[in-house]
Amino acid sequence: MNNESCGPRPRSSRAALWRALTLTILGLALAGPLSAADTAGLPSMVAERSMVIQERSFDGIVEAERRSTVSSQVAARIEEVPFDVDDYVERGDIIVQFRNLPAAADLKQAEAAAQEAQARLEEARANHGRIQQLFRQDRISRADMDRTTADLQSAEARVEAAKGALLAAQERFENTVVRAPFSGIVVQRHVEVGEMATVGMPLMTGLSLEHLRVAVDVPQSDIAALRSDADAWVDLPDGGSLAADAIRIFPYADPSTHTFRVRLGLAEGQHGIYPGMWVKVRFLVGERAALLVPQSAVVQRSELTALYVLAEDGAPRLRQVRLGNTQSDGQVAILAGLDAGETVVTDPEAARLLLAAGPN
């Protein structure tokens, strides 16, 4: 929900507000009117419109950009699982070790077959060279030459087949060792030592805490402003903010909520947030004119938010206002209750004491 929205106040809150205003008016009536000379020393400022950054604020949820479940590529017995839930693994670390004796035996056979095929090829090449020389001297027939050429081609084909079989055996042997595809935290372990794994069986699930994003559901009324090169910031739990690296807006709205899903990419690294956490996201969508007053000029009394404004007779009057966003320089925007050109008392305590003391 946008932080500038203002819904109707409860009946009890309105009653408390009217009581506060009534007490203030009664105090002024009992003390008598103040002159311009009485209020000459009050710190004040003239409210003027300034251009301020317009932002929209929503709640978002942190997601892991890199999250995967590693599955088995072989049918074999599990011999070792070095990591468990909440363990940190580096990319390339062995996370599951299968029994590899059958795969190792197949690999040796494939290597031997490849060596034998290569030796047969070299023999066929040498024989082909001798027969070719004799054929050029017309000492053998064309049939003998063709037969020798066919033998050489068959030897070359057997070498290629042996190389393919060797690659497949190497792949099966390498699949008996499962390595982490990226650095991250183990969030779920699906197997135990001694189990018989099958092809496609889930082994372990992990995610990276250094590659995060934030997903936000934005109402359709605000999506147009976001598409116009809006900037976005994520408020961190430590009070800081982190600029979004990229903003990706889904091209369709949810038919039930009429909101658009927006994903914010964050810079690589750990920022003190974790997948599943709620964070506040602020979209900077442009600039607008607003009345700004110092935060110190705002009076907070129970449900009452007000300013001391100098009336035409020069006396301060407590007036209810509606606040907007607080700026980086400490000033706050006034959305309602104040007009440009009016004079605001910047020291509300001094105004209160002056009203309590009455005219000189």
C-alpha positions in Angstrom: 0.0 0.0 0.0 1.2 3.5 -0.8 2.5 5.4 2.2 0.8 8.6 1.1 -2.7 7.1 1.3 -5.0 8.5 4.0 -8.1 6.6 4.9 -11.0 7.7 7.1 -10.1 8.2 10.8 -11.9 6.1 13.4 -14.7 7.9 15.4 -12.6 7.8 18.6 -9.7 9.5 16.8 -11.9 12.3 15.4 -13.3 12.9 18.9 -9.8 13.2 20.4 -8.9 15.6 17.6 -11.9 17.8 18.2 -11.2 17.8 22.0 -7.6 19.0 21.3 -8.7 21.7 19.0 -11.4 22.8 21.4 -9.0 23.1 24.3 -6.6 25.1 22.1 -9.4 27.5 21.1 -10.6 27.9 24.7 -7.1 28.7 25.8 -6.8 31.4 23.3 -10.2 32.9 24.3 -9.3 32.9 28.0 -5.8 34.4 27.4 -7.1 37.2 25.1 -5.9 38.1 21.7 -2.2 38.3 20.9 -0.8 41.3 19.0 1.7 41.2 16.2 4.3 42.6 18.7 3.7 39.6 21.0 4.6 37.2 18.2 7.4 39.2 16.5 10.1 37.0 18.1 8.6 33.6 17.0 10.8 31.7 14.6 8.8 31.3 11.4 9.0 30.8 7.7 6.8 31.4 4.7 5.5 28.2 3.1 6.5 28.1 -0.6 6.2 25.3 -3.2 9.3 23.5 -4.1 10.0 20.6 -6.5 10.4 17.4 -4.7 10.9 13.8 -5.8 7.7 11.9 -6.2 7.9 8.3 -5.0 5.6 5.4 -4.5 6.1 2.8 -1.8 5.1 -0.8 -1.7 5.9 -4.0 0.2 8.0 -6.6 -1.6 9.3 -10.1 -0.8 13.0 -11.1 -1.2 13.7 -14.0 -3.5 16.8 -16.0 -4.3 17.8 -15.5 -7.9 19.8 -18.7 -7.9 17.9 -21.6 -6.4 18.1 -25.1 -7.8 17.6 -28.8 -6.9 20.4 -31.1 -8.0 19.2 -34.5 -9.3 21.0 -37.8 -9.9 22.3 -38.6 -13.4 23.1 -42.2 -12.6 21.6 -45.2 -10.9 24.0 -46.0 -8.1 24.3 -46.4 -4.3 25.1 -43.2 -2.3 28.4 -43.5 -0.4 28.9 -40.0 0.9 26.9 -36.8 1.5 29.4 -34.3 3.0 27.0 -31.4 3.5 23.7 -30.9 5.4 21.0 -28.2 5.7 22.4 -24.7 6.5 25.9 -25.6 5.4 27.7 -23.2 3.0 29.2 -24.8 -0.1 31.6 -23.3 -2.6 31.0 -23.8 -6.3 32.5 -27.1 -7.4 32.5 -28.7 -4.0 31.4 -32.4 -3.9 28.0 -32.6 -2.4 27.1 -36.3 -3.1 29.5 -39.2 -3.9 28.1 -42.4 -5.5 29.6 -45.9 -5.7 31.8 -45.6 -8.8 33.4 -49.1 -9.3 31.1 -50.2 -12.2 31.5 -46.8 -13.9 35.3 -47.0 -13.4 35.4 -50.4 -14.9 33.4 -49.3 -17.9 35.7 -46.4 -18.3 38.8 -48.6 -18.4 37.2 -50.9 -21.0 36.3 -47.9 -23.1 39.9 -46.5 -22.8 41.3 -49.9 -23.9 38.9 -50.2 -26.8 39.9 -46.7 -28.0 43.6 -47.6 -27.8 43.0 -50.8 -29.7 41.0 -49.0 -32.4 43.8 -46.4 -32.7 46.4 -49.2 -33.1 44.2 -50.9 -35.8 43.9 -47.6 -37.6 47.7 -47.1 -37.7 48.1 -50.6 -39.0 45.5 -50.0 -41.7 47.1 -46.7 -42.8 50.5 -48.4 -43.1 49.1 -51.3 -45.1 47.1 -48.8 -47.3 50.3 -46.9 -48.1 52.2 -50.0 -49.2 49.3 -51.3 -51.3 48.9 -47.9 -52.9 52.6 -47.8 -53.9 52.3 -51.3 -55.5 49.1 -50.2 -57.3 50.9 -47.3 -58.8 53.6 -49.7 -60.1 50.8 -51.9 -61.6 51.9 -54.8 -59.5 48.5 -55.4 -57.9 44.9 -55.2 -59.1 42.3 -52.5 -58.6 40.3 -54.9 -56.4 43.1 -55.3 -54.0 43.5 -51.5 -53.8 39.8 -51.0 -53.2 39.8 -53.6 -50.4 42.7 -51.9 -48.7 40.9 -48.6 -48.9 37.8 -50.0 -47.4 39.8 -51.5 -44.5 41.3 -48.1 -43.8 37.9 -46.4 -43.8 36.5 -49.1 -41.5 39.4 -48.6 -39.1 38.8 -44.9 -39.0 35.1 -45.5 -38.3 36.0 -47.8 -35.4 38.2 -45.2 -33.9 35.4 -42.6 -34.0 33.0 -45.1 -32.4 35.5 -45.9 -29.7 36.0 -42.2 -29.0 32.2 -41.8 -28.6 32.0 -44.8 -26.3 34.9 -43.4 -24.3 33.2 -40.0 -23.9 30.0 -41.7 -22.7 32.0 -43.8 -20.2 33.8 -40.7 -18.9 30.5 -38.9 -18.5 29.0 -41.8 -16.5 32.1 -41.9 -14.3 32.0 -38.1 -13.7 28.3 -38.3 -12.8 29.2 -40.5 -9.8 30.4 -37.3 -8.2 27.9 -34.5 -7.9 29.3 -31.0 -7.5 27.7 -27.7 -6.4 26.7 -25.6 -9.5 27.2 -22.4 -7.5 28.2 -21.1 -4.1 25.4 -21.0 -1.6 23.5 -22.5 1.3 22.0 -25.9 1.5 18.3 -25.5 2.3 17.1 -29.1 1.8 18.7 -32.5 1.8 16.7 -35.2 0.0 18.9 -38.3 0.4 20.9 -40.3 3.0 24.1 -42.4 2.8 23.3 -46.0 1.7 20.2 -45.2 -0.4 20.0 -46.4 -4.0 19.5 -43.4 -6.3 17.8 -43.5 -9.6 18.2 -41.2 -12.6 16.3 -38.0 -12.0 16.1 -38.5 -8.2 16.4 -35.2 -6.2 19.5 -35.0 -4.1 20.0 -31.6 -2.6 18.4 -28.1 -2.9 20.4 -24.9 -2.4 20.3 -21.2 -3.0 22.7 -18.3 -3.2 22.5 -15.5 -0.6 24.6 -13.3 -2.8 22.3 -13.2 -5.8 18.9 -11.9 -4.6 16.0 -10.0 -6.1 12.8 -8.4 -4.7 9.3 -9.2 -6.1 6.7 -6.5 -5.8 3.0 -6.5 -6.8 2.2 -3.0 -8.2 -1.4 -1.8 -8.8 -2.3 -1.2 -12.5 -2.8 2.5 -11.8 0.9 3.0 -11.0 2.5 0.7 -13.6 2.6 3.4 -16.3 4.8 5.6 -14.2 7.1 2.7 -13.5 7.6 1.9 -17.2 8.9 5.5 -17.7 12.4 4.8 -16.6 11.6 4.9 -12.9 14.3 4.3 -10.3 13.8 2.0 -7.3 15.3 1.6 -3.9 15.0 -1.2 -1.3 15.0 -0.2 2.4 17.3 -2.5 4.3 16.7 -3.6 8.0 19.7 -1.7 9.2 18.1 1.6 8.0 20.1 1.9 4.8 18.8 1.7 1.2 20.0 -0.2 -1.8 19.4 0.9 -5.4 18.0 -1.7 -7.7 20.3 -2.8 -10.5 17.5 -3.6 -12.9 13.7 -3.4 -13.0 11.8 -6.0 -14.9 8.0 -5.6 -15.3 5.8 -8.5 -16.2 3.8 -7.8 -19.4 0.5 -8.9 -17.9 -1.6 -8.3 -14.8 -2.9 -10.8 -12.3 -6.7 -11.3 -13.2 -7.7 -11.6 -9.5 -5.7 -8.7 -8.0 -5.2 -6.5 -11.1 -1.6 -6.0 -10.1 1.6 -6.3 -12.1 4.5 -8.3 -10.8 7.8 -6.3 -10.8 11.2 -7.8 -10.1 14.1 -5.7 -8.8 17.6 -7.1 -9.3 20.0 -6.3 -6.5 23.8 -5.9 -6.6 25.8 -9.1 -5.9 26.7 -9.5 -2.3 25.1 -10.0 1.1 23.0 -7.1 2.3 21.5 -8.4 5.6 18.3 -9.6 3.9 17.3 -13.2 3.2 14.8 -15.0 0.9 11.2 -14.8 2.3 11.7 -11.5 4.1 9.4 -8.5 3.6 11.1 -5.3 2.6 9.9 -1.8 1.7 10.4 -0.8 -1.9 10.4 2.8 -3.1 9.9 3.8 -6.7 11.1 7.3 -7.7 8.6 8.2 -10.5 9.4 11.9 -11.1 9.0 15.3 -9.5 6.1 17.4 -8.3 5.5 20.7 -6.5 4.9 20.5 -2.8 4.9 22.7 0.3 7.8 21.8 2.6 8.2 22.6 6.3 10.9 21.5 8.7 10.1 18.3 10.6 10.6 20.2 13.8 7.6 22.4 13.1 5.2 19.5 13.1 3.1 19.0 16.3 2.1 15.4 17.2 -0.6 15.2 19.9 -2.2 11.8 20.1 -4.1 11.5 16.8 -3.5 15.2 15.9 -0.9 16.2 13.4 -0.8 20.0 13.1 1.3 23.1 12.5 1.2 26.5 14.2 0.2 29.0 11.5 0.2 32.7 12.0 -3.3 34.2 11.4 -4.1 37.6 9.9 -3.8 39.2 13.3 -0.4 37.8 13.8 -1.4 35.2 16.5 -0.3 31.5 16.0 -3.2 29.1 15.4 -2.9 25.3 15.6 -4.1 23.8 12.3 -4.5 20.2 11.4 -2.5 19.1 8.4 -1.8 15.9 6.4 1.8 14.9 6.0 3.5 13.4 2.9 7.0 12.0 2.6 10.0 13.2 4.6 12.8 14.5 2.4 16.5 13.8 2.7 17.2 17.2 4.1 14.7 16.7 7.0 11.8 18.6 5.6 8.4 17.1 5.3 5.8 17.6 2.5 2.4 19.0 3.5 -0.4 17.4 1.4 -3.4 19.2 2.9 -4.2 21.9 5.5 -1.7 24.6 4.4 -1.6 27.1 1.5 1.4 28.6 -0.2 2.3 32.0 1.3 1.1 31.3 4.8 3.6 31.7 7.7 4.4 28.6 9.7 6.0 28.8 13.2 9.1 26.6 13.1 9.4 26.3 16.9 6.0 24.9 18.1 7.1 24.8 21.8 7.7 28.6 21.7 4.3 29.1 20.2 2.7 27.0 22.9 4.4 28.9 25.7 3.4 32.2 24.1 -0.2 31.2 23.9 -0.2 29.9 27.5 1.4 33.2 28.8 -1.1 35.4 26.9 -0.6 39.0 25.7 1.8 41.3 27.4 
